[in-house]
Amino acid sequence: MKPAFFAIVGAQFFSSLADSALFILCVSLVTTLAFPEWMTPMLKMGFVLSYILLAPFAGAFADMFPKGRVMLVTNTIKMFGCSLILAKANPLLAYGIVGFGASAYSPAKYGILAEVLPARRLVAANGWIEGTTVVAMILGTILGGLISANQHTIAWLLKMAPAYPGMAGTPLRAAVAVIVLTYFIAGVLNLCVVNAGTRYAKARRSLPSLLLDFYRCNSTLWRDREGRVSLGVTSLFWGAGMVLQILLLAWAQSALGLGLDKAAALQGVFALGVVIGAAIAGKTVPLVRSMSVMPVGIVLGVALCAMVFVHTVQVALPLLLAIGMLAGLFVVPMNAILQHRGHSLMSAGQSIAVQNFNENLAILAMTASYAMALQVKLEMNTVLVLLGILIALATLYLRAVANTAQHA
């Protein structure tokens, strides 16, 4: 791997770490401000809405400039959104602005991989990106729990305040300072790849042209056999994964009796499993055999259903590790296929924008469904079983589509 690749991985890690820590801080604020329970998934819905609305333009924007530069600018937008909390902005607004930055960051982050690496390295590269991204998400969740709900950590931060005057004042200011610093580290790493990537001559186009081209790219990827299956899998994975991220916090508190900070820490086991699964996929699954991991999705759905029988931390730990491994092994090869087919059929930025549109549409639909489940007070075990069944049945269907297309 090239040094620029590891700079990209590092920048992505710290940016995602800050995103996840900010989410937990916003969850804490929603609770403190006495919003209804269904407002928690609304935070994620506001975050992903930008991905959907800006999808026709985000890819073109990422292709207009070197993608390392785009990553730097959009990371700065995230930092600004986080800082708005200090101005007493609504958490939904602050996190929504971070989502606006992330919607343009993602096509640059993934698109640059296909530009700086050969196709044979994409599965391994995605193993790195997906593994470190999920680790960042979970470690960020842990960090968010520590700086927003753990009294010992908050006391330590306030004790450090005299050495860093910008952190002085309140626990909220200290927490925001930690997250802004994390975004700043990501920005420094972005400087190492600020001019990396390809610039496309036709990136500057009119609004009607962008919308028409996005529709064409979306249709092209769905009509392609490998593109259709991999796009369906990744959309299913991220839609279910985002619900699971929120659901695990509530499950750990209700089923295992853990506090918010310890519930967030428990997700580190899931992250470790994803990293192991992603590493196994990167080492053992070549691009040409990526479709062979489809049965893993069925097992993943069954494993989620098994969570309803868990009531102790001792049993939860190995189960979450196994679920994480299955998830990493399942999604990394599919993501590599999607990037390869997208880069072959259209520009790198546009293909990732199409991917983001479909994946975040799935996230929006599934988080909205989860919010409705909370509103009607559906039991958590019922939600877990429904989520597991959805993953298993959808994977069965997509596997049948792949097999039919192969023998056609």
N, C-alpha and C positions, 0 to 999 in steps of 0.2 A: 504494500500500500504506500502511496505517496505521502510525504509530510503534510501536504495541503489537506488530505483526507482526514488526518487525525485532528487538524485544527477545526475542520467542519464538525467532526464528532464532538470535540470539546465545547465548541460554541453552542451546538444543539443541546448538549447535556445541561449546561448551566442555564440556558434560556428556558428549557422545559422544567428544570428544577425550580426556577423562580415562578413559572406559571402555576405549578402544582401547589407550591407554598402559599401563593396568593389566593388560590381557590379555598384552601382551608381557612385562611385568615378571613376571607369573605363569608364563609359558612359561619364562622364564629361571630362575625358582625351581624349577620342575618338573625342569628339566635339572640344576640344581645339586644338588637333593636326590635325584638318580638314580632318578626314577620311570621306568617303561617309556615308550617312544615314543608308544603309543596313549593315554597320559594327556593329551596336548596337546589332541586334540579333545574329551576329557572335560571340559575347562575350559568350552568353549562349550556342551556339553550341559548342564552344571550351571547355566550362565547362563540358557539358554532354558527350562529346566524350569519355572521360576517363571512364565514367560509362559503355559505350558500349564495348569498347576495352578490359577493364580489368574485365568485368563481369565473365568470366570463372575462374579467379584467385582470385578475391576479396573475394568471399565467403569462399574459402579454406583458404585464409590468415586470415580471421576473425575467422575461426574455429580452426586455428593452435595454437592460444594463447588465454588467457582470454580476452574477448571482451572489457572490460574496459581498458586494456593495449593497445589494438589496437586503441581504440578511442583517447588515449593520444598521441600515435605516429603520427597518421594521422592528428590530430589537429595541431601538431607541423609542419607538412609539409605545412598545410594551412598558418600558420604564416610565414613560409619561403617564400612562393609564394607572399604573400602580401608585404613583405619586399623588394622584387625584384623591386618594383616600384621606390624605392629610388635610385636604381642603373640604372634608366632610361630604364628599360626593357619595351618592348612593352606590353601594357595592355592585349592584347590577350594572350601573353605568361604567364604573372603573374596570370591572372585569370584561365588560363588553368591548371597551377600547383596546384592552389587551388582546381580545379575540380578533379585533380589526387588524392589529399588527401581525398576529400569528397567521392570519389568512393569506397574507402576502409572503410571510417568512417561509411557509411550508413548500410552495412550488420552487422557491430558490434552493431550499435545503435539499430536497430530494432531486430536483432537476439537475443540480450541479454534479451529482454522483454519476449520472449517465454521460456527462460531458468530460469528466476528468479520469474516469476509469473505463477499462474495456468491459464488454458484456460478460465475459467469463468471471469477472470479479464482483458482479452485482449482487449475487446471493450472499457472499461473504460480507460485502459492504453493508447490505441491508441487515445482516445479522448484527453487525456493530451498531448501526443506527437504531434499529428497533430495540436491541438489548439495552443500549445506554439510554434511549428515550424512556423506556418503561422504568428502568432503574431511577432515572431522574424524576419521573412522575411519582414513584412511590417514595423515594427519599425526600422529594419536595413535600409530599403529603406528611411525612414524618416531621420534617422541618417546620411546616406550617402548624402542626399540632403542638410542637415544642414552644414556638414563639407566640402562640395565641392561647394555649390552654395549660401549659406546664408552668406552675408557679416558680419552680426552682430556676428554670431557664429564663423566665421573665425577670426574676430578681437578679440573675447574673448579668443580663443585658443592661438593666438599669444601673448596676454597679459599674459597668464598663462605660456608661454615659459620660462621666467627667473627662475621660481620655478622648472621646469623640463627641464634641458638642452638638453635632447635628442629630445625635440620637437622644439627646436629653429631653425630658419632659414627661412622656407617658409611655406605657407599654406598647400602645399602638404605634407611636412614632418609632420606637426601637424596632418593632417587627417590620414596619415598612422599610426602614433603613437597611435591614438585613436583606430583604428581597431586592431592593434597588441595587445594592452592592453585588448581588448574584447576577442581575442583568448586566451590570457594568463589566464583570469578568467575562461574560459571554461576548460583549462588545469588543473587548480587548482581543479575544481569540479571533473574532471576525476580521480584525485588521490584518491577520496573517493570510487571509484568502480574499481580500477586498477586490482584487482584480481577476480572480479565477472565474472560469466558466466562459461560455460562448455568448456572443451578442448576435441576435438575429436581425437581418436587414429589414424584414417586413413586420417588425414588432409594433411600430407606430401606425395605428389604423383608427378609422372612425368608429363611433359607438355602434352603428348598425352592422358594420363589418365585423367588429369584435363579437357581437351577439350571434351573428350568423356563423362565424367560424367556430365559436364555442359549441353551438348546436351540432355543427358538422363533426367536430372532434368527439363530442359525447356519443353521437350516433355511431361513429366509426369504431370506437372502442367497444361499445356494446355489441356491434355486429361481428366483431372479431371473436373467434372461438375461445382462444386463450384469454383474451381481454375480458370477455363476458363472464367467464367462470371466476377469474382472479378478482375482478371488480366486485362481483357478487360476494365472494368470500371476505375480502377486506372490508367492504361496507358492513356486512354482517358482524365481523369481528369488532370493528370500532364502535358500532352502534351498541352491541351487547357489552363491550368492554367499558364504555363510558357509564352505562347504567350500573355495571358491576362495581366500578370504582366508588360510586356514591353508595350503592347498596351494602358493600363490605363494611363501610364505616358504621352504618346503622345495625347491620347483622352482628358485628363484633361487640357493640354496646348492648344489644338486647339478648342475643343468644349466649354470649360469653361473659357479659357483665363488665366489660372494659370501659374506661373513660375515653374521651375523644383522642387524647394524646397517645394512649396505649393502643387504641383501635387503629390509629394511623400507623403506629410502629409495626403492628401485625402485618400490614400490607408489604413490608419489606421482604417477608418470606415469599409472597407471591412474585415480587420483583425478581428475587433470586432465581425462582423457577423459570420465569420468562427469559432471563439471561442465559440460563443453562440450555433451555429449549432452542433459543436463537443461535447459540454457539454450536449445538448439535446440527441444526439445519445448515448453518454456514459451512460446516466441515464435511457433512455427509450427503447433502442433497444438491446435486448439480442442477443447473438451470433446466436442462432437458428432462429431468425427472421430477420437477416441482409438483406436478399433478398427483404424484404418488402419496402425498401427505393428506389427501382428502379424508380418509377414514379417521384421522386424528380429530377432526372437528366433531364427529359423532361421539367419540369417547369423551371429548371435552364437555359436550352437552350433558352426558350421563353423569359426569363428575360433579357438575354444578348442581344437579338434582340431589346428589348424595349429601350436599351441605346441610340439608334440612335435618339430618340425623346427628349432626355434630353439636355438642353442647359443652365441650371442654377445649381448652387451649392446646392440650397435648394431642388431641386428635385433629384439631384445626390446622396445626402447623404442617404436618406431612401432606394433608389434603390440599392445602393452598399451594404448597411447593409443587405438587403433581399437576394441579390445574395450571399453574404458571408455566411449567415445562411444556404441557400440551399446547398452550396458547402460543408460546414462542415458536415451537416446531411447526405449528399450523400456519401462522400468518407470514413468516419471513419468506418462504419460497413463493407464496402467492404474490407478495409485494414485489419480489424480484421479477416475476413474470410480467406483472402489470407495468413496471418501469421499462422493461425491455421492449414489450409490445408497444407501449405508448411512445417511447423514443424512436421506434422504427416507423410508426404510422404518422407521427406529428412531432412538433417541437417538444423538448423536455419540459419546459415550463407549462405549456398547454396541457400535456398529458397529466401532469401532477395536479393542475387546477381541476381537470375533469374528475380525477380520483378524489380530490378533496370535496368537490361538490356532492358526489354520490355518497361518500362515506359520512359526510356531515349531515346530509339529508337523512341518512339512516340514524345518526346520533340524535338529530332533532326529533324524529318520529318516536324513537324509543325512549328518550328522556321525557318527552311529552306524555307518552303512555305511562311511564313510571310516576310522573306527577299526578296523573289522573288516578292511578292505583292508590297513591297516598291520600288523595282527596276523598276517595270512596272507602278508605281504610281497609284495603285489601291486605290480608295477612302476608307477612314477609316470606314465609315458607312457600306460599302460593306463588308469589312473584318469582322466587328462585326456581321453582319447578317449571313455571311457564317459560322462563328465560332459557333454561337448559333444554327443554323440549323444542323451542324455537331454533336454537343452534343446531341440534341434531337433525331435525326435519329439513331445515334449509340446506344443510350440508349434504344430506341424502339427495335432495333435488338437484343441487349444483353438480354433484358427482354423476348423477344420471345424465345431465346435460353434457358434461364433459365426455362421458363414455359414448353417448349417441353421436356426438360430433366426430369423435375419433374413428368410429366405424361407418360413418356416412360415406 
